[in-house]
């Protein structure tokens, strides 16, 4: 059994690759919920949904989020009414959020809903929100405080960030299922997701970082930066803005207390000795999953 700390697209692709190498039923994803939001009265869980859609083969590869074959009639009508249409939700995607919001109003948890949606779409990987408590990633920016989706979508992550806070995280707790997965898995993997806004909110939930620290030798992380750049999103720029080095070495410094092995791309092989000086084992392979063969190579390196 392996457990993967997961954000959005990068984690979804790694989980899909791992599912091609081992029984998906042996994989658990502990998923970030710091970017969840309530909009139009609906509870939306972007990372959980991106991973679910990807593993179900329903994801919209063209957009990188949402469902394939999507239509936009509701959002177009909302825009005509001058409503809040900046966060685009497709017509099919809306059904997911309507279902989740209904189930939560009936007393279900996010964990319950994630399990039900996976069963509905035949996803055998176990998807677990890191906590069923409400937490929210907030950005202190040059234009003021922004919620995750205001920063990421409304402003296209194009404003300078001075600090990041995960509200409510100190009072939150990991679910029993998450604790069991982290304690009983033979290996814990940190997906190539944004370290600051996808993985760190998971690590900040009380008890999670402590388990990884205690099991450091069993933890494998995959670098989300290749030749100093993120393949998608603002990870490289955020690292610099918040005082970190935007290289795989900077990511290794961020994770070195909770990981024993770090996987970096071949173009960064010259950084291996510097990372190893932090007391971290290094594996060099491709870290790009655009081609199926490369995704398999990375998955095999994670499992090696």
MARBA-310618 format. One record per residue (C-alpha): x, y, z; residue in one letter. Coordinates in steps of 0.001 Angstrom, whole numbers, padded with zeros to 6 digits, always signed. Layout:
N
XYZA/...
! end
This chain:
304
+000000+000000+000000X/+001277+003474-000836X/-000107+006879+000128X/+000368+009960-002050X/+000110+013524-000727X/-001721+015195-003578X/-002631+018556-005024X/-004172+018999-008464X/-003019+018205-011999X/+000513+016965-011239X/-000759+014623-008553X/-003583+013402-010770X/-001132+012469-013516X/+001199+010700-011098X/-001688+008758-009565X/-002816+007722-013045X/+000712+006566-013877X/+001033+004648-010617X/-002321+002978-011296X/-000822+001544-014462X/+002003-000105-012515X/+000278-001494-009413X/-003258-002363-008372X/-005114+000982-007964X/-006776-000495-004896X/-003369-000354-003189X/-003094+003421-003647X/-004450+006109-001348X/-004349+009821-002166X/-004429+012267+000740X/-005731+015395-000953X/-005389+019100-000224X/-008625+020922+000650X/-007112+024343+001356X/-008310+025578-002036X/-011927+024488-001504X/-014547+027192-001728X/-018245+027894-001409X/-019641+029690-004453X/-023267+030073-005560X/-024097+028232-002336X/-022182+025168-003547X/-019147+023496-001949X/-016445+023069-004592X/-013333+020912-004046X/-011044+021573-007038X/-008192+019190-006181X/-010458+016296-005255X/-012490+016795-008417X/-009475+017132-010731X/-008019+013885-009410X/-011360+012068-009544X/-012077+013153-013108X/-008545+012255-014258X/-008584+008774-012737X/-012061+008175-014170X/-010843+009177-017640X/-013335+012050-017711X/-010991+015018-017359X/-010816+017892-019814X/-007225+017650-021079X/-007622+020793-023172X/-008399+023006-020166X/-006490+021004-017569X/-009517+021001-015256X/-013183+020095-015368X/-014916+017439-017432X/-014484+016513-021067X/-017309+017347-023455X/-018353+020253-021260X/-020908+022927-022115X/-021182+026373-020505X/-024796+027462-020785X/-025290+028164-017073X/-022129+030286-016804X/-023002+032165-019972X/-026467+032940-018635X/-024983+033970-015288X/-022605+036344-017045X/-025579+037885-018879X/-027128+038530-015467X/-023819+040079-014337X/-023429+037419-011665X/-020144+035979-010348X/-019027+034084-013444X/-015258+034557-013086X/-014924+031029-011651X/-016115+028978-014596X/-018115+025868-013781X/-019261+023737-016671X/-022786+022378-016837X/-021674+018790-016178X/-019243+019881-013468X/-022074+021698-011682X/-023784+018362-011085X/-020805+017232-008987X/-020996+020331-006805X/-024771+020118-006481X/-024454+016496-005361X/-021682+017272-002869X/-023549+020214-001398X/-026719+018154-001046X/-024882+015343+000731X/-023069+017753+003075X/-026408+019343+003982X/-027634+015854+004872X/-024749+015353+007312X/-022227+013557+005109X/-018544+014518+005272X/-016209+015407+002415X/-014646+011993+002957X/-018039+010334+002470X/-018728+012308-000693X/-015283+011608-002168X/-015847+007885-001648X/-019327+008016-003195X/-018130+009893-006273X/-015263+007448-006765X/-017716+004551-006573X/-020004+006275-009073X/-017220+006698-011632X/-015327+003460-011000X/-012217+005029-009434X/-010461+002396-007332X/-007776+004674-005867X/-008931+005769-002410X/-009254+009577-002335X/-009170+011102+001134X/-009465+014802+001927X/-006733+015440+004488X/-009354+016801+006893X/-013126+017095+007024X/-012714+020381+008891X/-012864+023722+007094X/-009465+025155+006218X/-008707+027908+003709X/-005488+029037+002055X/-005294+032853+002023X/-002702+034990+000218X/-001305+038257+001538X/-000646+040103-001732X/+000290+043512-003011X/-003422+044236-003531X/-004579+042827-000192X/-005804+039483+001137X/-007069+037054-001497X/-008682+033660-001195X/-007019+030817-003078X/-009321+030987-006081X/-009305+034790-006181X/-005516+034634-006427X/-005299+031636-008724X/-008242+032162-011060X/-009619+035686-010769X/-006173+037326-010795X/-004510+034505-012777X/-001821+034226-010030X/-000319+037425-011434X/+000057+039483-008250X/+003014+039536-005854X/+002537+037373-002763X/+004005+038438+000580X/+002762+035563+002704X/+000455+032545+002789X/-001787+031547+005687X/-003946+028447+006033X/-006870+029628+008098X/-008411+027132+010500X/-005615+024599+010105X/-004395+024807+013718X/-007849+023749+014921X/-008280+021029+012283X/-007479+017349+012562X/-006719+014658+009991X/-009419+012075+009520X/-009046+008616+010989X/-008719+007269+007453X/-005855+009646+006703X/-003996+008754+009883X/-004378+005060+009134X/-003123+005492+005568X/-000064+007485+006650X/+000817+005102+009463X/+000194+001802+007658X/+001414+002458+004098X/+004710+000894+003106X/+005608+004107+001280X/+004491+007735+001377X/+004880+009791-001790X/+004799+013572-002116X/+003412+014283-005584X/+004921+016917-007906X/+002369+019480-006752X/+003041+023067-005693X/+004971+022741-002390X/+003619+025958-000883X/-000068+025857-001767X/-000857+022194-002482X/+001391+020167-000177X/+002129+022509+002730X/-001568+022881+003680X/-001615+019086+004052X/+001556+019090+006146X/+000155+021844+008372X/-002803+019732+009507X/-001758+018720+013046X/-000144+015282+013133X/+000627+014912+009432X/+004098+016447+009378X/+004996+014539+012547X/+004131+011206+010941X/+006183+011990+007838X/+009113+013121+009963X/+009000+009895+011959X/+008770+007857+008731X/+011216+009985+006740X/+013062+006973+005294X/+009790+005762+003749X/+008929+009101+002121X/+009663+009751-001570X/+009047+013196-003091X/+008952+014156-006770X/+010260+017573-007730X/+007635+019860-009308X/+010389+022074-010753X/+012399+021154-013815X/+015372+023321-014727X/+014078+025886-012245X/+010600+026179-013740X/+007153+024821-012965X/+005445+022981-015804X/+002120+024505-014735X/+001144+027184-012241X/+003122+029660-010132X/+005255+027352-007965X/+008569+028773-009178X/+007510+032389-008764X/+005915+031795-005342X/+009071+030150-004056X/+011101+033212-004992X/+008536+035674-003623X/+008528+033868-000274X/+012302+033602+000060X/+013056+030144-001307X/+015301+029067-004155X/+013303+028245-007291X/+015202+025080-008148X/+014913+021434-007226X/+017454+022232-004497X/+015081+024814-003044X/+012276+022256-003049X/+014588+019721-001392X/+015357+022256+001339X/+011632+022776+001838X/+010985+019020+002215X/+014236+017617+003587X/+012937+017085+007141X/+010051+014921+005933X/+011515+012982+002995X/+014262+010433+002612X/+014354+010210-001183X/+013940+012913-003823X/+013275+012292-007511X/+014558+014952-009895X/+014526+015324-013665X/+017503+014412-015809X/+018176+018052-016696X/+018755+018704-012991X/+021159+015807-012463X/+023987+018242-011713X/+022137+019219-008510X/+022152+015657-007143X/+025280+015971-004977X/+024078+019236-003456X/+020754+017652-002519X/+022443+014549-001142X/+024464+016807+001168X/+021111+017483+002930X/+020970+013805+003896X/+018513+012957+001126X/+018847+010125-001384X/+018423+011263-005004X/+016972+009393-007971X/+017345+010885-011439X/+014766+010175-014137X/+012224+012065-016183X/+009804+014124-014100X/+007620+015091-017070X/+004507+012961-017607X/+003208+014332-020910X/+004211+011157-022795X/+002907+007783-021540X/+006380+006193-021607X/+007793+009016-019477X/+004908+008750-017030X/+005651+005050-016665X/+009350+005730-016077X/+008523+008178-013320X/+006009+005833-011704X/+008570+003035-011699X/+011160+005321-010117X/+008658+006197-007371X/+007963+002524-006753X/+011571+001317-007042X/
! end
